[in-house]
């Protein structure tokens, strides 16, 4: 009895179901973020962005498209000095 070995199936990246996340973003009033979610997830996966960069990009898109953030404007507090232990703010 011979068994022919089947070639391995090509590996596909796992499918991500974003429907529930889109619904939650929409319930929070983040409609633009919900619409841009798929594109941002795909870009983050390709570029292997860390989670906080992904979230910042998604929120920045929401703010820009909703008119809260103008192009070139930074997040409030983004460029503030950081206090380190034993040092005051200068």
N, C-alpha and C positions, 0 to 999 in steps of 0.2 A: 504494500500500500504506500503510495507516494503522495506527499502533500506539497503542493506548489506554494512557496512562500509568497504572500502578497506584498507588494511594495508598500512601505509606510505611507499613510495619508499625509498630505502636506499640512503643516501646522498653521492654523489661522489664529490671529489674535482673538482673545475672547470678546464677545459682543457685550457692550455696556448698555444697559437699559437706563436711559436718562429721563424717561417719562415722569417718574415720580419726582425727580429733582426739579424738572421744569415746572411741574404743578406747584411744588413748594415755593419756588422762586416767584411764580405768578401770584400765589396767595400773599406773599410778602410785598407785592407791588413792584417786584423787580422784573418787569415784563421784558425789557431789552436784554437783561442778563439771561432770561429763560430762552429767548430766541437765539442768542449767541452761544449758548452752552455747548452745543455739539461741535462747533468750530473751535472753541477754546479747548475743549477736551482733546480733540484731534491734534491741535498744535502743541499742546502740553505733552502729549504722548510722544510725538515725533521729536521734540526738543528735550525731552525728559526734564521738564521744569519741576522744581520742588512744589509741593502743595501750596505754600503761601504765595509763590509767584503766580501760580495759576489763579488763585482766588483774587489776588490783587488785580490781575489783568481783566478778569471777568467783572469785578466791581468797577474798575475804571471805565470799561466799556459801557456799563449801565449808567454811570454818572455822566459820561460824555454824551450819550445818546438821549438821556433825559434832560440835558441842559444844565445839570448841576456842576459839571466840570468842563471848563473850556480847554481847548487844545493848548498844550504847553504849560498848563497850570499844574502845580503839584498838590498832593494830598495835604490837608491841614496838618501841620506838625511834622511833615516829612523831613524837613531840613533843620529841625530844632537841634540844639546841642544836646548831647547825652551826658548825664551825670554818671560818673564812675565812683565806686566806693572810695571814700577818702578825698574826693575832689568835689568842689562846688561847680555850679554852672558858670561858664565864663562868656 
